[in-house]
Amino acid sequence: MSYDATLAALRNALDDLQHKRITTTQFCQAWRAQPDLLAALPTRYGQVMEDLLGRLEAGSLFTEESCSFSQEDLQANLSVWLDKAAQTLAVQQ
């Protein structure tokens, strides 16, 4: 099964978040609404994704960048997560 469309939708959501077209809550909901994708990936992907989303949500509560929860860094890490997920899925096919 190809997950290209799902990965593209997650990339679009990340781009929308970075350009403030959606809220952090909307972004996290979109990412968490992908059980088929997570089921196709090793368990650690779900754990890492949830950790990043949790920190993104916690960091969004602050009006300024926090050393612990840099929104920019977390978004960059989510982009890396997408790249690695795509590579893993390609190897599995």
Phi and psi in degrees as GROMACS dihedral restraints (atoms count N, CA, C in turn):
[ dihedral_restraints ]
;  ai    aj    ak    al  type     phi  dphi    fc
    3     4     5     6     1   -93.5    20    10
    4     5     6     7     1   134.0    20    10
    6     7     8     9     1  -110.4    20    10
    7     8     9    10     1    19.0    20    10
    9    10    11    12     1   -58.1    20    10
   10    11    12    13     1   -43.9    20    10
   12    13    14    15     1   -65.2    20    10
   13    14    15    16     1   -39.2    20    10
   15    16    17    18     1   -66.1    20    10
   16    17    18    19     1   -45.6    20    10
   18    19    20    21     1   -62.7    20    10
   19    20    21    22     1   -38.7    20    10
   21    22    23    24     1   -64.7    20    10
   22    23    24    25     1   -39.6    20    10
   24    25    26    27     1   -64.8    20    10
   25    26    27    28     1   -38.4    20    10
   27    28    29    30     1   -68.7    20    10
   28    29    30    31     1   -38.2    20    10
   30    31    32    33     1   -63.6    20    10
   31    32    33    34     1   -41.6    20    10
   33    34    35    36     1   -63.1    20    10
   34    35    36    37     1   -40.8    20    10
   36    37    38    39     1   -63.4    20    10
   37    38    39    40     1   -40.0    20    10
   39    40    41    42     1   -63.5    20    10
   40    41    42    43     1   -43.3    20    10
   42    43    44    45     1   -62.7    20    10
   43    44    45    46     1   -42.0    20    10
   45    46    47    48     1   -61.9    20    10
   46    47    48    49     1   -39.8    20    10
   48    49    50    51     1   -65.4    20    10
   49    50    51    52     1   -45.3    20    10
   51    52    53    54     1   -62.9    20    10
   52    53    54    55     1   -30.5    20    10
   54    55    56    57     1   -99.7    20    10
   55    56    57    58     1    12.9    20    10
   57    58    59    60     1    58.4    20    10
   58    59    60    61     1    33.6    20    10
   60    61    62    63     1   -88.4    20    10
   61    62    63    64     1   -17.4    20    10
   63    64    65    66     1  -135.3    20    10
   64    65    66    67     1   161.4    20    10
   66    67    68    69     1   -85.5    20    10
   67    68    69    70     1   166.6    20    10
   69    70    71    72     1   -60.7    20    10
   70    71    72    73     1   -39.1    20    10
   72    73    74    75     1   -61.9    20    10
   73    74    75    76     1   -46.3    20    10
   75    76    77    78     1   -62.6    20    10
   76    77    78    79     1   -41.1    20    10
   78    79    80    81     1   -61.3    20    10
   79    80    81    82     1   -49.7    20    10
   81    82    83    84     1   -63.9    20    10
   82    83    84    85     1   -37.6    20    10
   84    85    86    87     1   -62.3    20    10
   85    86    87    88     1   -42.9    20    10
   87    88    89    90     1   -62.8    20    10
   88    89    90    91     1   -42.0    20    10
   90    91    92    93     1   -69.7    20    10
   91    92    93    94     1   -38.9    20    10
   93    94    95    96     1   -74.8    20    10
   94    95    96    97     1   -13.4    20    10
   96    97    98    99     1   -88.6    20    10
   97    98    99   100     1    29.9    20    10
   99   100   101   102     1  -123.1    20    10
  100   101   102   103     1    57.0    20    10
  102   103   104   105     1   -63.7    20    10
  103   104   105   106     1   -32.1    20    10
  105   106   107   108     1   -66.9    20    10
  106   107   108   109     1   -41.2    20    10
  108   109   110   111     1   -63.2    20    10
  109   110   111   112     1   -47.3    20    10
  111   112   113   114     1   -64.1    20    10
  112   113   114   115     1   -34.6    20    10
  114   115   116   117     1   -67.6    20    10
  115   116   117   118     1   -27.8    20    10
  117   118   119   120     1   -81.3    20    10
  118   119   120   121     1   -14.7    20    10
  120   121   122   123     1  -101.3    20    10
  121   122   123   124     1   157.6    20    10
  123   124   125   126     1   -57.4    20    10
  124   125   126   127     1   151.6    20    10
  126   127   128   129     1   -52.3    20    10
  127   128   129   130     1   -37.2    20    10
  129   130   131   132     1   -60.5    20    10
  130   131   132   133     1   -27.4    20    10
  132   133   134   135     1   -63.8    20    10
  133   134   135   136     1   -42.8    20    10
  135   136   137   138     1   -64.5    20    10
  136   137   138   139     1   -39.3    20    10
  138   139   140   141     1   -65.7    20    10
  139   140   141   142     1   -45.4    20    10
  141   142   143   144     1   -66.0    20    10
  142   143   144   145     1   -43.9    20    10
  144   145   146   147     1   -59.7    20    10
  145   146   147   148     1   -46.5    20    10
  147   148   149   150     1   -65.1    20    10
  148   149   150   151     1   -37.3    20    10
  150   151   152   153     1   -62.3    20    10
  151   152   153   154     1   -46.2    20    10
  153   154   155   156     1   -65.0    20    10
  154   155   156   157     1   -42.8    20    10
  156   157   158   159     1   -65.4    20    10
  157   158   159   160     1   -39.9    20    10
  159   160   161   162     1   -61.5    20    10
  160   161   162   163     1   -42.6    20    10
  162   163   164   165     1   -68.6    20    10
  163   164   165   166     1   -35.5    20    10
  165   166   167   168     1   -63.1    20    10
  166   167   168   169     1   -43.8    20    10
  168   169   170   171     1   -64.6    20    10
  169   170   171   172     1   -44.6    20    10
  171   172   173   174     1   -63.5    20    10
  172   173   174   175     1   -42.4    20    10
  174   175   176   177     1   -67.5    20    10
  175   176   177   178     1   -27.0    20    10
  177   178   179   180     1   -71.6    20    10
  178   179   180   181     1   -12.1    20    10
  180   181   182   183     1   -75.2    20    10
  181   182   183   184     1   -16.1    20    10
  183   184   185   186     1   -97.9    20    10
  184   185   186   187     1   144.6    20    10
  186   187   188   189     1   -82.2    20    10
  187   188   189   190     1   -21.9    20    10
  189   190   191   192     1  -114.3    20    10
  190   191   192   193     1   161.8    20    10
  192   193   194   195     1   -62.6    20    10
  193   194   195   196     1   133.1    20    10
  195   196   197   198     1  -104.7    20    10
  196   197   198   199     1   141.9    20    10
  198   199   200   201     1   -56.7    20    10
  199   200   201   202     1   -37.0    20    10
  201   202   203   204     1   -78.6    20    10
  202   203   204   205     1   -29.1    20    10
  204   205   206   207     1  -130.8    20    10
  205   206   207   208     1    58.4    20    10
  207   208   209   210     1   -66.1    20    10
  208   209   210   211     1   116.9    20    10
  210   211   212   213     1   -60.3    20    10
  211   212   213   214     1   -40.9    20    10
  213   214   215   216     1   -63.1    20    10
  214   215   216   217     1   -44.8    20    10
  216   217   218   219     1   -65.1    20    10
  217   218   219   220     1   -41.4    20    10
  219   220   221   222     1   -64.7    20    10
  220   221   222   223     1   -40.2    20    10
  222   223   224   225     1   -65.4    20    10
  223   224   225   226     1   -38.1    20    10
  225   226   227   228     1   -64.2    20    10
  226   227   228   229     1   -40.2    20    10
  228   229   230   231     1   -66.2    20    10
  229   230   231   232     1   -34.9    20    10
  231   232   233   234     1   -68.1    20    10
  232   233   234   235     1   -33.6    20    10
  234   235   236   237     1   -65.0    20    10
  235   236   237   238     1   -42.3    20    10
  237   238   239   240     1   -63.1    20    10
  238   239   240   241     1   -40.9    20    10
  240   241   242   243     1   -56.7    20    10
  241   242   243   244     1   -45.4    20    10
  243   244   245   246     1   -61.3    20    10
  244   245   246   247     1   -42.8    20    10
  246   247   248   249     1   -61.0    20    10
  247   248   249   250     1   -46.5    20    10
  249   250   251   252     1   -68.2    20    10
  250   251   252   253     1   -37.4    20    10
  252   253   254   255     1   -63.0    20    10
  253   254   255   256     1   -43.2    20    10
  255   256   257   258     1   -62.0    20    10
  256   257   258   259     1   -42.6    20    10
  258   259   260   261     1   -63.2    20    10
  259   260   261   262     1   -44.2    20    10
  261   262   263   264     1   -62.6    20    10
  262   263   264   265     1   -44.1    20    10
  264   265   266   267     1   -65.6    20    10
  265   266   267   268     1   -36.7    20    10
  267   268   269   270     1   -64.5    20    10
  268   269   270   271     1   -38.5    20    10
  270   271   272   273     1   -68.4    20    10
  271   272   273   274     1   -36.0    20    10
  273   274   275   276     1   -69.6    20    10
  274   275   276   277     1   -24.7    20    10
